[in-house]
Amino acid sequence: MDPRVRNGMVAMFLVSAAGVATLLLEWPLIVPIVLFLCACLAGAYVVKQSLRRR
């Protein structure tokens, strides 16, 4: 395996691990944001579907 490829994979793994740790630490702040984003996406989908039916 090419050393650059291996270094890239290790870096991606470390970044993803740091992201997961941050999510776990910031969980009370992130949950409402995620719910809000999901609600926005669902609302946009419903509006798009209702506009398409006309």
C-alpha positions as CSV (number, residue, x, y, z in Angstrom):
1,M,0.0,0.0,0.0
2,D,1.3,3.5,-0.9
3,P,2.4,5.4,2.2
4,R,0.4,8.5,1.0
5,V,-2.8,6.4,0.7
6,R,-2.2,4.9,4.2
7,N,-1.6,8.4,5.7
8,G,-4.8,9.7,4.1
9,M,-6.8,6.8,5.5
10,V,-5.3,7.3,8.9
11,A,-6.1,11.0,8.7
12,M,-9.7,10.3,7.7
13,F,-10.1,7.8,10.5
14,L,-8.8,10.3,13.1
15,V,-11.1,13.1,11.7
16,S,-14.1,10.8,11.9
17,A,-13.2,9.7,15.4
18,A,-12.8,13.3,16.5
19,G,-16.2,14.1,14.9
20,V,-17.9,11.2,16.7
21,A,-16.3,12.3,20.0
22,T,-17.5,15.9,19.5
23,L,-21.0,14.7,18.7
24,L,-21.1,12.6,21.9
25,L,-19.8,15.6,23.9
26,E,-22.1,18.2,22.3
27,W,-25.2,15.8,22.2
28,P,-27.6,18.1,24.1
29,L,-26.9,21.0,21.6
30,I,-26.9,18.9,18.5
31,V,-30.2,17.0,19.0
32,P,-32.5,20.0,18.6
33,I,-30.5,21.2,15.6
34,V,-30.8,17.8,13.9
35,L,-34.5,17.6,14.6
36,F,-35.0,21.2,13.2
37,L,-33.1,20.3,10.0
38,C,-35.1,17.1,9.6
39,A,-38.3,19.1,10.1
40,C,-37.2,21.6,7.5
41,L,-36.4,18.9,5.0
42,A,-39.7,17.2,5.6
43,G,-41.6,20.5,5.2
44,A,-39.7,21.3,1.9
45,Y,-40.5,17.8,0.6
46,V,-44.2,18.1,1.5
47,V,-44.4,21.6,-0.2
48,K,-42.6,20.2,-3.3
49,Q,-45.1,17.3,-3.5
50,S,-48.1,19.5,-3.1
51,L,-46.8,21.9,-5.8
52,R,-46.2,18.9,-8.2
53,R,-49.8,17.6,-7.7
54,R,-51.3,20.9,-9.1
